[in-house]
Amino acid sequence: MQTLREKFFQTADFLFGVELLSIRGSMAEKSAVKARDFASELVDCPEIDWISITDNAGGNPQLAPHALGKPILYAGKEVVIHMTCKDHNRNGLESEAWFLSSEGFQNILAMTGDYPVAGNEGMAKPVFDLDSIGLICMLNKMNRGFEYRQRGGRHEAQRLGKTQFFIGAVTSNFKLREGEVVPQYLKLQKKIECGARFIINQVGYDARKIHELRLYMDHHGMKHVPLIGNVYVLNPRVAQIFHDKKIPGIVVTPPLLELCLKHGRSAEQGRSFFYEFAAKQIAVYRGLGYRGAYLGDVC
């Protein structure tokens, strides 16, 4: 069976990944059973190339992604584990990376992460010892063979065995002002220089900006890096949340919100409209030369 790395670099297929949200609680919770059932359906679907599992999405405490990912991995489906910097310092992130490598998880989506919004008995303290670029550098260093010295530095550096991480990163260019979007593009270039091997864009619904990202990468020496389009299936509630700017970086314009609310009042709550809208997004990504689609909120 082909790895995700092989699918990206040894085929010309348009690939599909699906986001699986982790849950709060143990694997015995009803929500975990529901997530496992959905994952089992995805494992049995040959059109799905990988399943991507979130890490405390939205800043909320949730089950570690590898707990949901292990049965998926053992069933033969490629798994991408999200790894973020908000809950661990650099030592904790290194430890987590060694664990993932030891358990057979090779595909890592490295992100800075969302600022915590909830926690046990109050707000959790964020860490952010590293950001996404620092995390990518660390994972790439592990791929080359991690070197370290014992405390005191009197002995020769020791080199550990090489990991095989296939490192991904995210980018957001859905910004309107030059002073906002240019730093995002420069950060994208830095992520690729540091070792990111595939890129997933942020949720967005502006086809011109989707095209702009493709053109920017093509004209700045990044054409060889697989670019994945984010397709988040809307519904009236989510459209309202995005429109109200409750999720940083995601924009739903007033005309799009009006359209979503209108179709949401139909007998089927607009399900056909929203699925068709998502399918059109996929067609746009495919037509612009993206290598795949990353599907969110499809369960």
Rosetta blueprint (number, residue, H / E / L):
1 M L
2 Q L
3 T L
4 L H
5 R H
6 E H
7 K H
8 F H
9 F H
10 Q H
11 T L
12 A L
13 D L
14 F L
15 L E
16 F E
17 G E
18 V E
19 E E
20 L E
21 L L
22 S L
23 I L
24 R L
25 G L
26 S L
27 M L
28 A L
29 E L
30 K H
31 S H
32 A H
33 V H
34 K H
35 A H
36 R H
37 D H
38 F H
39 A H
40 S H
41 E H
42 L H
43 V H
44 D L
45 C L
46 P L
47 E L
48 I L
49 D L
50 W E
51 I E
52 S E
53 I E
54 T L
55 D L
56 N L
57 A H
58 G H
59 G H
60 N L
61 P L
62 Q L
63 L L
64 A L
65 P H
66 H H
67 A H
68 L H
69 G H
70 K H
71 P H
72 I H
73 L H
74 Y H
75 A L
76 G L
77 K L
78 E E
79 V E
80 V E
81 I E
82 H E
83 M E
84 T E
85 C L
86 K L
87 D L
88 H L
89 N L
90 R H
91 N H
92 G H
93 L H
94 E H
95 S H
96 E H
97 A H
98 W H
99 F H
100 L H
101 S H
102 S H
103 E L
104 G L
105 F L
106 Q L
107 N E
108 I E
109 L E
110 A E
111 M E
112 T L
113 G L
114 D L
115 Y L
116 P L
117 V L
118 A L
119 G L
120 N L
121 E L
122 G L
123 M L
124 A L
125 K L
126 P L
127 V L
128 F L
129 D L
130 L L
131 D L
132 S H
133 I H
134 G H
135 L H
136 I H
137 C H
138 M H
139 L H
140 N H
141 K H
142 M H
143 N H
144 R H
145 G L
146 F L
147 E E
148 Y E
149 R L
150 Q L
151 R L
152 G L
153 G L
154 R L
155 H L
156 E L
157 A L
158 Q E
159 R E
160 L L
161 G L
162 K L
163 T L
164 Q L
165 F L
166 F E
167 I E
168 G E
169 A E
170 V E
171 T E
172 S L
173 N L
174 F L
175 K L
176 L L
177 R L
178 E H
179 G H
180 E H
181 V H
182 V H
183 P H
184 Q H
185 Y H
186 L H
187 K H
188 L H
189 Q H
190 K H
191 K H
192 I H
193 E H
194 C H
195 G L
196 A L
197 R L
198 F E
199 I E
200 I E
201 N E
202 Q L
203 V L
204 G L
205 Y L
206 D L
207 A H
208 R H
209 K H
210 I H
211 H H
212 E H
213 L H
214 R H
215 L H
216 Y H
217 M H
218 D H
219 H H
220 H L
221 G L
222 M L
223 K L
224 H L
225 V L
226 P L
227 L E
228 I E
229 G E
230 N E
231 V E
232 Y E
233 V L
234 L L
235 N L
236 P H
237 R H
238 V H
239 A H
240 Q H
241 I H
242 F H
243 H H
244 D L
245 K L
246 K L
247 I L
248 P L
249 G L
250 I L
251 V L
252 V L
253 T L
254 P H
255 P H
256 L H
257 L H
258 E H
259 L H
260 C H
261 L H
262 K H
263 H H
264 G H
265 R L
266 S L
267 A L
268 E L
269 Q L
270 G L
271 R H
272 S H
273 F H
274 F H
275 Y H
276 E H
277 F H
278 A H
279 A H
280 K H
281 Q H
282 I H
283 A H
284 V H
285 Y H
286 R H
287 G H
288 L L
289 G L
290 Y L
291 R L
292 G E
293 A E
294 Y E
295 L E
296 G E
297 D L
298 V L
299 C L
